[in-house]
């Protein structure tokens, strides 16, 4: 008896939520309405992270190229080579720290009771 009553109540709540959801989906905002900004480009999480990783990789490659130029005797600008190496190292350490923070945040979210 209790199960059938709760089942009917759940169905009514579901129908009511579906109707409200349909009403909200039917609302359309006109293009160029004041106060509503259209996104210029779609930024997703994987695009942001992928771009960040590519930038770190480019810094590492630039550092390696600069070190090779110094080692081959093409240039004697060891300061630039050291700066590039430090910049690449800092970028890599930053990437690792951001990854660690994201993983900690994900694990905290997974521990939360639903």
Jmol script that loads the backbone (N, CA, C; Angstrom):
load data "model"
ATOM      1  N   UNK A   1       0.825  -1.190   0.000  1.00  0.00           N
ATOM      2  CA  UNK A   1       0.000   0.000   0.000  1.00  0.00           C
ATOM      3  C   UNK A   1       0.870   1.256   0.000  1.00  0.00           C
ATOM      4  N   UNK A   2       1.866   1.264   0.905  1.00  0.00           N
ATOM      5  CA  UNK A   2       2.744   2.432   0.991  1.00  0.00           C
ATOM      6  C   UNK A   2       3.549   2.586  -0.286  1.00  0.00           C
ATOM      7  N   UNK A   3       4.003   1.453  -0.840  1.00  0.00           N
ATOM      8  CA  UNK A   3       4.780   1.511  -2.068  1.00  0.00           C
ATOM      9  C   UNK A   3       3.961   2.070  -3.217  1.00  0.00           C
ATOM     10  N   UNK A   4       2.689   1.657  -3.336  1.00  0.00           N
ATOM     11  CA  UNK A   4       1.867   2.147  -4.443  1.00  0.00           C
ATOM     12  C   UNK A   4       1.579   3.638  -4.281  1.00  0.00           C
ATOM     13  N   UNK A   5       1.359   4.096  -3.048  1.00  0.00           N
ATOM     14  CA  UNK A   5       1.104   5.525  -2.813  1.00  0.00           C
ATOM     15  C   UNK A   5       2.349   6.331  -3.138  1.00  0.00           C
ATOM     16  N   UNK A   6       3.495   5.862  -2.658  1.00  0.00           N
ATOM     17  CA  UNK A   6       4.727   6.601  -2.937  1.00  0.00           C
ATOM     18  C   UNK A   6       5.062   6.553  -4.418  1.00  0.00           C
ATOM     19  N   UNK A   7       4.729   5.436  -5.080  1.00  0.00           N
ATOM     20  CA  UNK A   7       4.972   5.334  -6.522  1.00  0.00           C
ATOM     21  C   UNK A   7       4.111   6.339  -7.282  1.00  0.00           C
ATOM     22  N   UNK A   8       2.832   6.473  -6.880  1.00  0.00           N
ATOM     23  CA  UNK A   8       1.941   7.444  -7.526  1.00  0.00           C
ATOM     24  C   UNK A   8       2.417   8.873  -7.254  1.00  0.00           C
ATOM     25  N   UNK A   9       2.846   9.134  -6.037  1.00  0.00           N
ATOM     26  CA  UNK A   9       3.344  10.467  -5.715  1.00  0.00           C
ATOM     27  C   UNK A   9       4.600  10.785  -6.527  1.00  0.00           C
ATOM     28  N   UNK A  10       5.473   9.792  -6.675  1.00  0.00           N
ATOM     29  CA  UNK A  10       6.687  10.002  -7.463  1.00  0.00           C
ATOM     30  C   UNK A  10       6.342  10.267  -8.921  1.00  0.00           C
ATOM     31  N   UNK A  11       5.330   9.549  -9.454  1.00  0.00           N
ATOM     32  CA  UNK A  11       4.927   9.775 -10.845  1.00  0.00           C
ATOM     33  C   UNK A  11       4.373  11.181 -11.027  1.00  0.00           C
ATOM     34  N   UNK A  12       3.581  11.645 -10.059  1.00  0.00           N
ATOM     35  CA  UNK A  12       3.012  12.993 -10.169  1.00  0.00           C
ATOM     36  C   UNK A  12       4.112  14.050 -10.119  1.00  0.00           C
ATOM     37  N   UNK A  13       5.083  13.851  -9.225  1.00  0.00           N
ATOM     38  CA  UNK A  13       6.186  14.809  -9.144  1.00  0.00           C
ATOM     39  C   UNK A  13       6.984  14.792 -10.440  1.00  0.00           C
ATOM     40  N   UNK A  14       7.199  13.595 -10.983  1.00  0.00           N
ATOM     41  CA  UNK A  14       7.951  13.479 -12.236  1.00  0.00           C
ATOM     42  C   UNK A  14       7.215  14.191 -13.374  1.00  0.00           C
ATOM     43  N   UNK A  15       5.883  13.988 -13.469  1.00  0.00           N
ATOM     44  CA  UNK A  15       5.109  14.647 -14.529  1.00  0.00           C
ATOM     45  C   UNK A  15       5.157  16.160 -14.374  1.00  0.00           C
ATOM     46  N   UNK A  16       5.038  16.629 -13.130  1.00  0.00           N
ATOM     47  CA  UNK A  16       5.060  18.074 -12.889  1.00  0.00           C
ATOM     48  C   UNK A  16       6.425  18.654 -13.265  1.00  0.00           C
ATOM     49  N   UNK A  17       7.500  17.942 -12.907  1.00  0.00           N
ATOM     50  CA  UNK A  17       8.839  18.415 -13.258  1.00  0.00           C
ATOM     51  C   UNK A  17       9.049  18.395 -14.767  1.00  0.00           C
ATOM     52  N   UNK A  18       8.496  17.376 -15.440  1.00  0.00           N
ATOM     53  CA  UNK A  18       8.631  17.309 -16.893  1.00  0.00           C
ATOM     54  C   UNK A  18       7.918  18.465 -17.563  1.00  0.00           C
ATOM     55  N   UNK A  19       6.727  18.833 -17.035  1.00  0.00           N
ATOM     56  CA  UNK A  19       5.983  19.957 -17.605  1.00  0.00           C
ATOM     57  C   UNK A  19       6.759  21.262 -17.393  1.00  0.00           C
ATOM     58  N   UNK A  20       7.287  21.455 -16.176  1.00  0.00           N
ATOM     59  CA  UNK A  20       8.056  22.670 -15.908  1.00  0.00           C
ATOM     60  C   UNK A  20       9.324  22.720 -16.754  1.00  0.00           C
ATOM     61  N   UNK A  21       9.953  21.557 -16.936  1.00  0.00           N
ATOM     62  CA  UNK A  21      11.159  21.501 -17.763  1.00  0.00           C
ATOM     63  C   UNK A  21      10.833  21.871 -19.212  1.00  0.00           C
ATOM     64  N   UNK A  22       9.682  21.367 -19.711  1.00  0.00           N
ATOM     65  CA  UNK A  22       9.279  21.696 -21.082  1.00  0.00           C
ATOM     66  C   UNK A  22       8.995  23.182 -21.226  1.00  0.00           C
ATOM     67  N   UNK A  23       8.390  23.793 -20.186  1.00  0.00           N
ATOM     68  CA  UNK A  23       8.123  25.236 -20.236  1.00  0.00           C
ATOM     69  C   UNK A  23       9.431  26.026 -20.276  1.00  0.00           C
ATOM     70  N   UNK A  24      10.400  25.589 -19.461  1.00  0.00           N
ATOM     71  CA  UNK A  24      11.673  26.297 -19.447  1.00  0.00           C
ATOM     72  C   UNK A  24      12.420  26.147 -20.763  1.00  0.00           C
ATOM     73  N   UNK A  25      12.310  24.975 -21.402  1.00  0.00           N
ATOM     74  CA  UNK A  25      13.000  24.769 -22.677  1.00  0.00           C
ATOM     75  C   UNK A  25      12.374  25.600 -23.784  1.00  0.00           C
ATOM     76  N   UNK A  26      11.072  25.889 -23.632  1.00  0.00           N
ATOM     77  CA  UNK A  26      10.401  26.635 -24.694  1.00  0.00           C
ATOM     78  C   UNK A  26      10.729  28.122 -24.659  1.00  0.00           C
ATOM     79  N   UNK A  27      11.311  28.590 -23.560  1.00  0.00           N
ATOM     80  CA  UNK A  27      11.675  30.006 -23.459  1.00  0.00           C
ATOM     81  C   UNK A  27      12.906  30.245 -24.311  1.00  0.00           C
ATOM     82  N   UNK A  28      12.796  31.161 -25.226  1.00  0.00           N
ATOM     83  CA  UNK A  28      13.931  31.485 -26.076  1.00  0.00           C
ATOM     84  C   UNK A  28      14.248  32.968 -25.914  1.00  0.00           C
ATOM     85  N   UNK A  29      15.514  33.246 -25.861  1.00  0.00           N
ATOM     86  CA  UNK A  29      15.944  34.621 -25.750  1.00  0.00           C
ATOM     87  C   UNK A  29      16.264  35.149 -27.141  1.00  0.00           C
ATOM     88  N   UNK A  30      15.799  36.339 -27.458  1.00  0.00           N
ATOM     89  CA  UNK A  30      16.106  36.898 -28.773  1.00  0.00           C
ATOM     90  C   UNK A  30      17.600  37.198 -28.892  1.00  0.00           C
ATOM     91  N   UNK A  31      18.075  37.108 -30.114  1.00  0.00           N
ATOM     92  CA  UNK A  31      19.474  37.406 -30.365  1.00  0.00           C
ATOM     93  C   UNK A  31      19.734  38.872 -30.099  1.00  0.00           C
ATOM     94  N   UNK A  32      20.793  39.155 -29.423  1.00  0.00           N
ATOM     95  CA  UNK A  32      21.179  40.533 -29.189  1.00  0.00           C
ATOM     96  C   UNK A  32      20.387  41.220 -28.097  1.00  0.00           C
ATOM     97  N   UNK A  33      19.702  40.438 -27.244  1.00  0.00           N
ATOM     98  CA  UNK A  33      18.956  41.044 -26.149  1.00  0.00           C
ATOM     99  C   UNK A  33      19.929  41.687 -25.175  1.00  0.00           C
ATOM    100  N   UNK A  34      19.549  42.817 -24.589  1.00  0.00           N
ATOM    101  CA  UNK A  34      20.467  43.472 -23.652  1.00  0.00           C
ATOM    102  C   UNK A  34      20.687  42.605 -22.413  1.00  0.00           C
ATOM    103  N   UNK A  35      21.902  42.586 -21.961  1.00  0.00           N
ATOM    104  CA  UNK A  35      22.242  41.825 -20.769  1.00  0.00           C
ATOM    105  C   UNK A  35      22.585  40.381 -21.039  1.00  0.00           C
ATOM    106  N   UNK A  36      22.369  39.894 -22.252  1.00  0.00           N
ATOM    107  CA  UNK A  36      22.695  38.507 -22.593  1.00  0.00           C
ATOM    108  C   UNK A  36      23.835  38.528 -23.586  1.00  0.00           C
ATOM    109  N   UNK A  37      24.931  37.929 -23.186  1.00  0.00           N
ATOM    110  CA  UNK A  37      26.094  37.876 -24.066  1.00  0.00           C
ATOM    111  C   UNK A  37      26.169  36.516 -24.734  1.00  0.00           C
ATOM    112  N   UNK A  38      26.339  36.547 -26.021  1.00  0.00           N
ATOM    113  CA  UNK A  38      26.513  35.301 -26.746  1.00  0.00           C
ATOM    114  C   UNK A  38      27.978  34.893 -26.642  1.00  0.00           C
ATOM    115  N   UNK A  39      28.247  33.641 -26.356  1.00  0.00           N
ATOM    116  CA  UNK A  39      29.650  33.215 -26.255  1.00  0.00           C
ATOM    117  C   UNK A  39      30.327  33.300 -27.610  1.00  0.00           C
ATOM    118  N   UNK A  40      31.522  33.903 -27.595  1.00  0.00           N
ATOM    119  CA  UNK A  40      32.231  34.068 -28.851  1.00  0.00           C
ATOM    120  C   UNK A  40      32.832  32.751 -29.318  1.00  0.00           C
ATOM    121  N   UNK A  41      33.278  31.943 -28.400  1.00  0.00           N
ATOM    122  CA  UNK A  41      33.786  30.636 -28.758  1.00  0.00           C
ATOM    123  C   UNK A  41      33.470  29.664 -27.629  1.00  0.00           C
ATOM    124  N   UNK A  42      33.292  28.441 -27.962  1.00  0.00           N
ATOM    125  CA  UNK A  42      32.967  27.439 -26.968  1.00  0.00           C
ATOM    126  C   UNK A  42      34.237  27.021 -26.256  1.00  0.00           C
ATOM    127  N   UNK A  43      34.234  27.203 -24.937  1.00  0.00           N
ATOM    128  CA  UNK A  43      35.386  26.804 -24.142  1.00  0.00           C
ATOM    129  C   UNK A  43      34.966  25.641 -23.266  1.00  0.00           C
ATOM    130  N   UNK A  44      35.497  24.520 -23.540  1.00  0.00           N
ATOM    131  CA  UNK A  44      35.211  23.373 -22.704  1.00  0.00           C
ATOM    132  C   UNK A  44      36.437  23.085 -21.847  1.00  0.00           C
ATOM    133  N   UNK A  45      36.220  22.259 -20.858  1.00  0.00           N
ATOM    134  CA  UNK A  45      37.294  21.952 -19.925  1.00  0.00           C
ATOM    135  C   UNK A  45      38.458  21.278 -20.640  1.00  0.00           C
ATOM    136  N   UNK A  46      38.155  20.349 -21.526  1.00  0.00           N
ATOM    137  CA  UNK A  46      39.252  19.646 -22.201  1.00  0.00           C
ATOM    138  C   UNK A  46      40.011  20.558 -23.154  1.00  0.00           C
ATOM    139  N   UNK A  47      39.330  21.565 -23.747  1.00  0.00           N
ATOM    140  CA  UNK A  47      40.043  22.522 -24.596  1.00  0.00           C
ATOM    141  C   UNK A  47      41.015  23.363 -23.785  1.00  0.00           C
ATOM    142  N   UNK A  48      40.574  23.805 -22.612  1.00  0.00           N
ATOM    143  CA  UNK A  48      41.432  24.637 -21.761  1.00  0.00           C
ATOM    144  C   UNK A  48      42.631  23.836 -21.278  1.00  0.00           C
ATOM    145  N   UNK A  49      42.379  22.616 -20.810  1.00  0.00           N
ATOM    146  CA  UNK A  49      43.480  21.779 -20.312  1.00  0.00           C
ATOM    147  C   UNK A  49      44.404  21.383 -21.460  1.00  0.00           C
ATOM    148  N   UNK A  50      43.831  21.055 -22.606  1.00  0.00           N
ATOM    149  CA  UNK A  50      44.651  20.674 -23.750  1.00  0.00           C
ATOM    150  C   UNK A  50      45.542  21.813 -24.216  1.00  0.00           C
ATOM    151  N   UNK A  51      45.002  23.025 -24.225  1.00  0.00           N
ATOM    152  CA  UNK A  51      45.800  24.194 -24.621  1.00  0.00           C
ATOM    153  C   UNK A  51      46.924  24.427 -23.618  1.00  0.00           C
ATOM    154  N   UNK A  52      46.629  24.257 -22.337  1.00  0.00           N
ATOM    155  CA  UNK A  52      47.642  24.436 -21.296  1.00  0.00           C
ATOM    156  C   UNK A  52      48.767  23.409 -21.456  1.00  0.00           C
ATOM    157  N   UNK A  53      48.412  22.181 -21.720  1.00  0.00           N
ATOM    158  CA  UNK A  53      49.425  21.128 -21.898  1.00  0.00           C
ATOM    159  C   UNK A  53      50.261  21.397 -23.145  1.00  0.00           C
ATOM    160  N   UNK A  54      49.635  21.870 -24.206  1.00  0.00           N
ATOM    161  CA  UNK A  54      50.390  22.190 -25.418  1.00  0.00           C
ATOM    162  C   UNK A  54      51.376  23.325 -25.181  1.00  0.00           C
ATOM    163  N   UNK A  55      50.961  24.319 -24.406  1.00  0.00           N
ATOM    164  CA  UNK A  55      51.874  25.423 -24.103  1.00  0.00           C
ATOM    165  C   UNK A  55      53.071  24.943 -23.289  1.00  0.00           C
ATOM    166  N   UNK A  56      52.837  24.055 -22.332  1.00  0.00           N
ATOM    167  CA  UNK A  56      53.939  23.500 -21.540  1.00  0.00           C
ATOM    168  C   UNK A  56      54.866  22.688 -22.444  1.00  0.00           C
ATOM    169  N   UNK A  57      54.283  21.918 -23.354  1.00  0.00           N
ATOM    170  CA  UNK A  57      55.094  21.128 -24.282  1.00  0.00           C
ATOM    171  C   UNK A  57      55.928  22.019 -25.195  1.00  0.00           C
ATOM    172  N   UNK A  58      55.342  23.134 -25.664  1.00  0.00           N
ATOM    173  CA  UNK A  58      56.089  24.058 -26.518  1.00  0.00           C
ATOM    174  C   UNK A  58      57.245  24.695 -25.761  1.00  0.00           C
ATOM    175  N   UNK A  59      57.039  25.009 -24.493  1.00  0.00           N
ATOM    176  CA  UNK A  59      58.128  25.585 -23.696  1.00  0.00           C
ATOM    177  C   UNK A  59      59.248  24.563 -23.513  1.00  0.00           C
ATOM    178  N   UNK A  60      58.886  23.314 -23.313  1.00  0.00           N
ATOM    179  CA  UNK A  60      59.897  22.271 -23.166  1.00  0.00           C
ATOM    180  C   UNK A  60      60.687  22.092 -24.462  1.00  0.00           C
ATOM    181  N   UNK A  61      59.978  22.103 -25.584  1.00  0.00           N
ATOM    182  CA  UNK A  61      60.667  21.948 -26.871  1.00  0.00           C
ATOM    183  C   UNK A  61      61.575  23.137 -27.161  1.00  0.00           C
ATOM    184  N   UNK A  62      61.108  24.337 -26.824  1.00  0.00           N
ATOM    185  CA  UNK A  62      61.945  25.532 -27.037  1.00  0.00           C
ATOM    186  C   UNK A  62      63.183  25.477 -26.161  1.00  0.00           C
ATOM    187  N   UNK A  63      63.007  24.994 -24.933  1.00  0.00           N
ATOM    188  CA  UNK A  63      64.146  24.868 -24.023  1.00  0.00           C
ATOM    189  C   UNK A  63      65.146  23.854 -24.557  1.00  0.00           C
ATOM    190  N   UNK A  64      64.663  22.735 -25.043  1.00  0.00           N
ATOM    191  CA  UNK A  64      65.560  21.707 -25.581  1.00  0.00           C
ATOM    192  C   UNK A  64      66.291  22.212 -26.829  1.00  0.00           C
ATOM    193  N   UNK A  65      65.579  22.954 -27.671  1.00  0.00           N
ATOM    194  CA  UNK A  65      66.208  23.498 -28.879  1.00  0.00           C
ATOM    195  C   UNK A  65      67.290  24.509 -28.523  1.00  0.00           C
ATOM    196  N   UNK A  66      67.011  25.344 -27.520  1.00  0.00           N
ATOM    197  CA  UNK A  66      67.992  26.339 -27.099  1.00  0.00           C
ATOM    198  C   UNK A  66      69.226  25.662 -26.495  1.00  0.00           C
ATOM    199  N   UNK A  67      68.995  24.615 -25.701  1.00  0.00           N
ATOM    200  CA  UNK A  67      70.125  23.882 -25.116  1.00  0.00           C
ATOM    201  C   UNK A  67      70.956  23.215 -26.205  1.00  0.00           C
ATOM    202  N   UNK A  68      70.303  22.670 -27.221  1.00  0.00           N
ATOM    203  CA  UNK A  68      71.033  22.039 -28.331  1.00  0.00           C
ATOM    204  C   UNK A  68      71.873  23.057 -29.084  1.00  0.00           C
ATOM    205  N   UNK A  69      71.329  24.260 -29.272  1.00  0.00           N
ATOM    206  CA  UNK A  69      72.088  25.297 -29.967  1.00  0.00           C
ATOM    207  C   UNK A  69      73.347  25.665 -29.186  1.00  0.00           C
ATOM    208  N   UNK A  70      73.225  25.718 -27.869  1.00  0.00           N
ATOM    209  CA  UNK A  70      74.392  26.031 -27.036  1.00  0.00           C
ATOM    210  C   UNK A  70      75.395  24.891 -27.098  1.00  0.00           C
ATOM    211  N   UNK A  71      74.897  23.660 -27.002  1.00  0.00           N
ATOM    212  CA  UNK A  71      75.789  22.496 -27.003  1.00  0.00           C
ATOM    213  C   UNK A  71      76.494  22.314 -28.339  1.00  0.00           C
ATOM    214  N   UNK A  72      75.837  22.682 -29.438  1.00  0.00           N
ATOM    215  CA  UNK A  72      76.442  22.543 -30.760  1.00  0.00           C
ATOM    216  C   UNK A  72      77.350  23.718 -31.108  1.00  0.00           C
ATOM    217  N   UNK A  73      77.386  24.722 -30.254  1.00  0.00           N
ATOM    218  CA  UNK A  73      78.252  25.865 -30.491  1.00  0.00           C
ATOM    219  C   UNK A  73      77.685  26.876 -31.456  1.00  0.00           C
ATOM    220  N   UNK A  74      76.400  26.783 -31.755  1.00  0.00           N
ATOM    221  CA  UNK A  74      75.778  27.733 -32.670  1.00  0.00           C
ATOM    222  C   UNK A  74      75.587  29.092 -32.015  1.00  0.00           C
ATOM    223  N   UNK A  75      75.497  29.104 -30.707  1.00  0.00           N
ATOM    224  CA  UNK A  75      75.338  30.358 -29.969  1.00  0.00           C
ATOM    225  C   UNK A  75      76.055  30.231 -28.630  1.00  0.00           C
ATOM    226  N   UNK A  76      76.424  31.359 -28.086  1.00  0.00           N
ATOM    227  CA  UNK A  76      77.055  31.332 -26.776  1.00  0.00           C
ATOM    228  C   UNK A  76      76.165  32.011 -25.733  1.00  0.00           C
ATOM    229  N   UNK A  77      74.901  32.135 -26.043  1.00  0.00           N
ATOM    230  CA  UNK A  77      73.952  32.782 -25.148  1.00  0.00           C
ATOM    231  C   UNK A  77      73.414  31.749 -24.150  1.00  0.00           C
ATOM    232  N   UNK A  78      74.261  31.439 -23.186  1.00  0.00           N
ATOM    233  CA  UNK A  78      73.871  30.430 -22.197  1.00  0.00           C
ATOM    234  C   UNK A  78      72.792  30.967 -21.251  1.00  0.00           C
ATOM    235  N   UNK A  79      72.752  32.279 -21.087  1.00  0.00           N
ATOM    236  CA  UNK A  79      71.724  32.865 -20.221  1.00  0.00           C
ATOM    237  C   UNK A  79      70.330  32.583 -20.773  1.00  0.00           C
ATOM    238  N   UNK A  80      70.173  32.757 -22.084  1.00  0.00           N
ATOM    239  CA  UNK A  80      68.860  32.496 -22.694  1.00  0.00           C
ATOM    240  C   UNK A  80      68.491  31.029 -22.559  1.00  0.00           C
ATOM    241  N   UNK A  81      69.488  30.157 -22.708  1.00  0.00           N
ATOM    242  CA  UNK A  81      69.228  28.734 -22.563  1.00  0.00           C
ATOM    243  C   UNK A  81      68.789  28.393 -21.140  1.00  0.00           C
ATOM    244  N   UNK A  82      69.442  28.979 -20.161  1.00  0.00           N
ATOM    245  CA  UNK A  82      69.077  28.712 -18.762  1.00  0.00           C
ATOM    246  C   UNK A  82      67.697  29.288 -18.435  1.00  0.00           C
ATOM    247  N   UNK A  83      67.402  30.460 -18.987  1.00  0.00           N
ATOM    248  CA  UNK A  83      66.078  31.060 -18.749  1.00  0.00           C
ATOM    249  C   UNK A  83      64.986  30.185 -19.353  1.00  0.00           C
ATOM    250  N   UNK A  84      65.231  29.691 -20.562  1.00  0.00           N
ATOM    251  CA  UNK A  84      64.247  28.819 -21.211  1.00  0.00           C
ATOM    252  C   UNK A  84      64.070  27.524 -20.428  1.00  0.00           C
ATOM    253  N   UNK A  85      65.175  26.982 -19.900  1.00  0.00           N
ATOM    254  CA  UNK A  85      65.078  25.749 -19.114  1.00  0.00           C
ATOM    255  C   UNK A  85      64.307  25.978 -17.817  1.00  0.00           C
ATOM    256  N   UNK A  86      64.569  27.099 -17.157  1.00  0.00           N
ATOM    257  CA  UNK A  86      63.846  27.404 -15.923  1.00  0.00           C
ATOM    258  C   UNK A  86      62.364  27.648 -16.204  1.00  0.00           C
ATOM    259  N   UNK A  87      62.080  28.340 -17.299  1.00  0.00           N
ATOM    260  CA  UNK A  87      60.688  28.610 -17.655  1.00  0.00           C
ATOM    261  C   UNK A  87      59.939  27.313 -17.949  1.00  0.00           C
ATOM    262  N   UNK A  88      60.595  26.405 -18.667  1.00  0.00           N
ATOM    263  CA  UNK A  88      59.967  25.123 -18.974  1.00  0.00           C
ATOM    264  C   UNK A  88      59.764  24.302 -17.696  1.00  0.00           C
ATOM    265  N   UNK A  89      60.741  24.349 -16.802  1.00  0.00           N
ATOM    266  CA  UNK A  89      60.603  23.611 -15.545  1.00  0.00           C
ATOM    267  C   UNK A  89      59.479  24.159 -14.677  1.00  0.00           C
ATOM    268  N   UNK A  90      59.386  25.482 -14.607  1.00  0.00           N
ATOM    269  CA  UNK A  90      58.308  26.093 -13.821  1.00  0.00           C
ATOM    270  C   UNK A  90      56.941  25.776 -14.419  1.00  0.00           C
ATOM    271  N   UNK A  91      56.844  25.822 -15.734  1.00  0.00           N
ATOM    272  CA  UNK A  91      55.565  25.521 -16.383  1.00  0.00           C
ATOM    273  C   UNK A  91      55.164  24.079 -16.126  1.00  0.00           C
ATOM    274  N   UNK A  92      56.136  23.173 -16.171  1.00  0.00           N
ATOM    275  CA  UNK A  92      55.831  21.764 -15.908  1.00  0.00           C
ATOM    276  C   UNK A  92      55.403  21.569 -14.451  1.00  0.00           C
ATOM    277  N   UNK A  93      56.114  22.209 -13.517  1.00  0.00           N
ATOM    278  CA  UNK A  93      55.733  22.087 -12.109  1.00  0.00           C
ATOM    279  C   UNK A  93      54.335  22.659 -11.860  1.00  0.00           C
ATOM    280  N   UNK A  94      54.026  23.774 -12.517  1.00  0.00           N
ATOM    281  CA  UNK A  94      52.685  24.351 -12.390  1.00  0.00           C
ATOM    282  C   UNK A  94      51.637  23.382 -12.919  1.00  0.00           C
ATOM    283  N   UNK A  95      51.917  22.754 -14.061  1.00  0.00           N
ATOM    284  CA  UNK A  95      50.970  21.801 -14.636  1.00  0.00           C
ATOM    285  C   UNK A  95      50.738  20.634 -13.682  1.00  0.00           C
ATOM    286  N   UNK A  96      51.792  20.137 -13.065  1.00  0.00           N
ATOM    287  CA  UNK A  96      51.656  19.013 -12.127  1.00  0.00           C
ATOM    288  C   UNK A  96      50.846  19.433 -10.900  1.00  0.00           C
ATOM    289  N   UNK A  97      51.093  20.640 -10.402  1.00  0.00           N
ATOM    290  CA  UNK A  97      50.341  21.109  -9.240  1.00  0.00           C
ATOM    291  C   UNK A  97      48.861  21.302  -9.568  1.00  0.00           C
ATOM    292  N   UNK A  98      48.572  21.836 -10.744  1.00  0.00           N
ATOM    293  CA  UNK A  98      47.171  21.992 -11.151  1.00  0.00           C
ATOM    294  C   UNK A  98      46.507  20.631 -11.275  1.00  0.00           C
ATOM    295  N   UNK A  99      47.229  19.669 -11.842  1.00  0.00           N
ATOM    296  CA  UNK A  99      46.681  18.307 -11.949  1.00  0.00           C
ATOM    297  C   UNK A  99      46.402  17.739 -10.568  1.00  0.00           C
ATOM    298  N   UNK A 100      47.332  17.922  -9.636  1.00  0.00           N
ATOM    299  CA  UNK A 100      47.143  17.402  -8.281  1.00  0.00           C
ATOM    300  C   UNK A 100      45.923  18.040  -7.611  1.00  0.00           C
ATOM    301  N   UNK A 101      45.763  19.343  -7.789  1.00  0.00           N
ATOM    302  CA  UNK A 101      44.606  20.018  -7.202  1.00  0.00           C
ATOM    303  C   UNK A 101      43.300  19.527  -7.828  1.00  0.00           C
ATOM    304  N   UNK A 102      43.308  19.335  -9.139  1.00  0.00           N
ATOM    305  CA  UNK A 102      42.105  18.830  -9.801  1.00  0.00           C
ATOM    306  C   UNK A 102      41.770  17.429  -9.324  1.00  0.00           C
ATOM    307  N   UNK A 103      42.786  16.591  -9.159  1.00  0.00           N
ATOM    308  CA  UNK A 103      42.545  15.220  -8.685  1.00  0.00           C
ATOM    309  C   UNK A 103      42.025  15.234  -7.256  1.00  0.00           C
ATOM    310  N   UNK A 104      42.589  16.104  -6.413  1.00  0.00           N
ATOM    311  CA  UNK A 104      42.094  16.204  -5.030  1.00  0.00           C
ATOM    312  C   UNK A 104      40.645  16.681  -5.004  1.00  0.00           C
ATOM    313  N   UNK A 105      40.319  17.637  -5.845  1.00  0.00           N
ATOM    314  CA  UNK A 105      38.944  18.132  -5.913  1.00  0.00           C
ATOM    315  C   UNK A 105      37.999  17.034  -6.380  1.00  0.00           C
ATOM    316  N   UNK A 106      38.416  16.284  -7.382  1.00  0.00           N
ATOM    317  CA  UNK A 106      37.590  15.182  -7.885  1.00  0.00           C
ATOM    318  C   UNK A 106      37.367  14.139  -6.803  1.00  0.00           C
ATOM    319  N   UNK A 107      38.414  13.808  -6.060  1.00  0.00           N
ATOM    320  CA  UNK A 107      38.277  12.806  -5.003  1.00  0.00           C
ATOM    321  C   UNK A 107      37.368  13.311  -3.881  1.00  0.00           C
ATOM    322  N   UNK A 108      37.442  14.605  -3.570  1.00  0.00           N
ATOM    323  CA  UNK A 108      36.553  15.167  -2.555  1.00  0.00           C
ATOM    324  C   UNK A 108      35.099  15.116  -3.024  1.00  0.00           C
ATOM    325  N   UNK A 109      34.879  15.393  -4.300  1.00  0.00           N
ATOM    326  CA  UNK A 109      33.518  15.320  -4.826  1.00  0.00           C
ATOM    327  C   UNK A 109      32.985  13.897  -4.786  1.00  0.00           C
ATOM    328  N   UNK A 110      33.839  12.929  -5.062  1.00  0.00           N
ATOM    329  CA  UNK A 110      33.407  11.533  -5.051  1.00  0.00           C
ATOM    330  C   UNK A 110      33.090  11.055  -3.637  1.00  0.00           C
ATOM    331  N   UNK A 111      33.694  11.681  -2.636  1.00  0.00           N
ATOM    332  CA  UNK A 111      33.437  11.282  -1.241  1.00  0.00           C
ATOM    333  C   UNK A 111      32.128  11.858  -0.715  1.00  0.00           C
ATOM    334  N   UNK A 112      31.589  12.863  -1.403  1.00  0.00           N
ATOM    335  CA  UNK A 112      30.378  13.510  -0.912  1.00  0.00           C
ATOM    336  C   UNK A 112      29.186  12.568  -1.049  1.00  0.00           C
ATOM    337  N   UNK A 113      28.371  12.499   0.006  1.00  0.00           N
ATOM    338  CA  UNK A 113      27.162  11.667  -0.107  1.00  0.00           C
ATOM    339  C   UNK A 113      26.143  12.342  -1.025  1.00  0.00           C
ATOM    340  N   UNK A 114      25.466  11.526  -1.779  1.00  0.00           N
ATOM    341  CA  UNK A 114      24.478  12.054  -2.733  1.00  0.00           C
ATOM    342  C   UNK A 114      23.100  11.981  -2.122  1.00  0.00           C
TER     343      UNK A 114
END
end "model"
wireframe off; spacefill off
backbone 0.3
color backbone group
